[in-house]
Amino acid sequence: MTSSLAWYYGDDAWALDNAADTLFARLGAESPGLGRARVGGDATTAARLGERVATGSLFGGGTLVVVTDPAPLVRTKADRDSLVSLMGLVAPGNGLAFLEPTDGSNRRPAAMVALEKAVAEAGGETRELRAPKEGQLTAWIDARARDRGLTLGPGAAKELATRIGGFVREGDVDRRRQSQLAVGELDKLALYRPNGSVTVDDVQALVAEVVPGSAWAFLDAVGQRRVPKALAILERLLDSTPELVLLAQLHRRIRELLIAADLRESGARNADIVKALGLKSYPAELRVEQARAWTLPELHRALEALVELDATVRGAPGTPVGDAQRRLAFTLWLSDAVGRS
């Protein structure tokens, strides 16, 4: 018998939905007439869920209730205890599945980990579903294409993975919708080439580039004074990040480089610089390394130029007005203040 209780978590939205679909198919094979209900954690309570799943259906099939984003259900300890007690009350013929979206890191709320453990202890299925990236995403796209009877020619899967951002390595890129995007593009390609092989040219013609911008990659490119790379990322980043947020991040990075460069010139040890920066070991050592590409006067000029850029972004009197002018101001700051003379 298939377990009627499940907890799926991870940063792959498509895989989470697919896991719920697969569970529904398995339960439906054992309980003909099974229905399905989907509800957000912010739109229900443990008591309401109990009403749906704790009592078996007298006539017809039961119900699989899928709860998306269950975090709002455990705002208090009493809420969590009520939900934990529900795990062992799912009646035969019914099912209960939780879909917990994560950001791809290993940091999860303790309450979510406790509920996952409660599902496992009640005999339910628990599984982490991570978004594939780089070579994994290429193979994943190939597999999904085969599921659809679609033939991908040499390099087509990799081109599709590249165009949707699968080869961006920075950790602050949101990958939760990449799989869904890939499936949507495969369906579009299947309509375009119903009986043929999809080529790299087909992918380039039909699939728009949506490579996500990474603030980490941008700030590191600035720290390393790699202006062409910083400009390429900036174009994408400004579409998704408020300009004032980007300015605050730039100010912090230049300030950290100033501290590192100043202490290095005064003869401070790396350990002392790391402590002064107030960062963890790896990012602090990265700042120290990046500061070697700058002189103190260059960093002071970059910081002063940021003040002028801030005035432009805020629309101070006498500064250029308009989106294009503000983007140009960012570009000029990178060219004049970050570029090497």
N, C-alpha and C positions, 0 to 999 in steps of 0.2 A: 504494500500500500504506500502511495505517495504521502509524504508528510504534508499536513494541511496548514503548517505554520512556517513562515520564512522571514528572514531578515537579509536584505541585500544592500550593500553600501559600496560607494566608490565614486570616482569622478567621471564615469562614462555614462551619460544620460541614456544613450541608446541601449547600452547593455543592461541598465537597470530595468528599462521598460521591457526589453526582450526577455529578461529573466522572469518577470511577472507574467508575460504572455506564455512562456514555456510552462510555468507552474499551472496556469489556467488550463492549458491543453492536457497536461498530465492528470490533473484532478477531474477534468471533464470526461476523460476516457473512462474513469472509474465511477463517475457520478453523472450520468446523462442528464441534460437539462440544467447543468450548473450555470448560474448567472454570475455577473461580475459587477462590482461597484468600485469606483475610484474616488477617493476623497483626500483632501489635503489635511495635514496635521493641525492646521490653524482653523479648520472648519468642522472639527468633531471633538469628542471627548472619549475617555475610556468607557464611560457608561453607555454612550451611544454605540460604540463599537461592540460592546457586549450584547446590546439588543439585537445587533445584526448577526453575530456569529455564535453566541452562546446557546442558542436554541435551534434545534434541527427543524427543517422544513417538513410539515405534515403532508403537503401535496406538492408535487413537482420537485425540481432540483434545488440544491442549496445555493449559497452565494460565496464567492471569493471576494473579500474586501481588500483592496489595495490602498495602503496609506502612504501618500507621498510626503516626504519631509516631516518625519514624526517629531522633530524637536519641540514644537509648541505644546506637545502633549505631556511634556515632563518639566514644566516650568517650576513646579514645587515637588517636594518629596512625596506629598500625598498623591499627586498626579502620577508620579512614577510608580508608587506602590500599587495604585489601582490598575495601571497598565500591566505591570508584572503579574498581578493576580489573574489577569485575563488570559495569559499565555496558555494556561492549562484548561481553559473553559471552552475552547473551540469545539463545537458539536460536530459529530460525524456528518459528512456531506457538505460542510462549510469550510472555508479557508480564510486565512489572514496573512497578508504579506506586507512588510514594511520596506519602503525604498528610501534609504538615507543618502542624499547627495553629499559628497565631500569635495574638498579643494585639491585633492591629489597628494596632500602631505600625510604624514602619520599622526597629525594632531587631530584628535576627535574628542568631543565633549565626553566627560566621564559617564554622564547619564546615558548617552548613546551606546557606549561600550557595555554598560551594565545591562541595558535592554537586549543587546545582541546576545550576551551571555545567558539571559533568561530564556530567550528563544531556543538557544542550543540545549539548555538544560531541560526544556520541555519537549525535546525531541525534534525541534524544527531544523530547517536547513538555514545555514548562514554562509554567506560568500562575499568576498570582496571582488569588485569589478573595476579594474584600472583601465583608463583610456590608453590604447596603444599609441606609440609614437615611433617616428623614424622607420627603421626596417620592419618593426612589428606592425605598424600601420599599413605599410605596403603589402605585407602578407595578408593582413586582415581584409584589406580592400579586395585582393585577389579572391579570397574565400567567399566574401559576400557577393562578388560578381558571379562566381560559380553557382551560388545558391539561386541566383536569378537566371541562370542559363546564359549569362553574358560572357563573351570572350574578350579578354583584354590582351592586346598585342604587347610586344616587348616594350618595356619602359612606361606603359600607360598607367599602371597602378602607382608607380613611383612618382610620375608627373602629377597625378591626382593628389597623392599624399603631400607632395611639396606645395601645391597650390592652395591647399586648405590649412597649411601651417604645421604639418606633421614633423618637419625637420627643424623647427625652432626649439632650441635646447633649454632656454632659460626657464627657471622654475616658476616665474610669476605669470606664465601664459595660461589662460583659462582653456582647458581642453574638454570641458564637459559636453560641448555640443559638436565636437569634431566628428565623432562617429555618425551622428545624425546627419550632419552636413554631407559626409562621404556617401551615405546611403541615398540621400536625395539626389546627389550628382550621378550616382550609378543608375538610378531609375531614369534620369534624364538621358543619359548616354544610351540606355537600353532602347529608348524610343527612337533615338537618332540612328542607331545601328541595330535594328531588330534581328537581322540575319547575318551580320558580318562581324568582323573583329574591330574593336575600338583601338585606334592608334593614338600615339602621342599628339599628333596634330588635331585629332578630334577633341582630346581633353583640353588642349590649349584654346581651341575655338569655342568650346561650350562652357568651360569651368572658369569662373572669375577668380582671380587671386584674392584670397582673404587672409593672407598671412598676418597673424596677430602681432601687434606691437608689444614689446617687452620693456618695461621701465628699467629693469635691472640691466638688460643688454644696452640700453641707451646710456644710462649713467656710467656703465663700465667703459663704453666707447668714448665718452667725454673724458673720463679719468685717464684713459690711455692715449687721448688726443688723436683718435682715429675718426677724423671729421667725415669722410665719405660714408663710413658705416653708421655714424650717429645721424647723419642727414637722412639716410635710407630708412632708419627705424623711426625717426621723428615724423616722417610723412604719415605713417600708419598710427603712431602713438597719439598724435593730435586729434585723430578722428574718434578716439575712445577715452581720452584722458583730459579733464579740464586743464586749461592753460595754467591757472593759478596753482593747481596741484603739482604740475610739472615744474613750475618755478620754485616751489618750496623744496622739491626733491633736488633740483640743481643747486640751490643755495646750500642745502645740507652737505651735498657731496663736495662742492668746492671748499666749504668751511672745513670739512674733515681732511681734505688734502692739504689745506693751509696748516692745520695743526700738525699733521704728520711731517710736512716739509720743514716747518719751523723747528720742531723738536729734533728732526734728523740733523739739521744744520748746527744745532746747539750741542750735538754729540750724544743725545739720549739713546739708550738702548732700545731695541725693538720692543722688548717686554714693557718698558715704560711708555712707549708710544701707544701700544695696544691698550694699556690701562687708561691713558689719557683720553683716548677716543671713545671709551665706554662701549665698545662693540665686542662681539664674540671674536675668538682668535682668528678664524679664517677671513671674515670680511675686513678685520682690522689690518691683517697682514697684506691683504689685497690693496687697501688704501695706501699703505706704506710703499708698496711696489709701484702703484700708479703715480704717487707723488714724485718719484724719481724722474718722471718725464717732464716735470715742471721746475721752473725757478720760482722763488718767493715773489719777485716782482710780477711775474706772469700770472700767478694765482691772485695777487691783489688786484691786477687789472681786470681779470675775469670776474672777480666778485663785484668790482665797481660797475662793470658793464651790465651785470645782472640787475643792478638797481635801475639802470636806464631801461632795460628790457621789461622790468616789472612795471615801470611807469607807462610804457607803451601798452602792455596788456591790460592795465587798469583804466586806460583811456584818459590819462592825465592831460591837462591843457597843453596844447602845442605839440602833442604827439600824433603820429598817423592814426587814422581811424579805419576800421574794417578788418574782416578776417584775413584777407590776403596780406594786408600790411603787417598784421601781428605775426603771421607765419614767416613773412620776410624778415621780421625783426629777430625771430628765433634763428633763422638761417644765418643772418649777418653776425649774430653773437657767436655761433659756432665757428664761422669762418674767421672772424677777427680775434676773438678771445681764446678760442680753443686751438685753432690751427697754428701750426708752427710758422714763425716768421722766416 
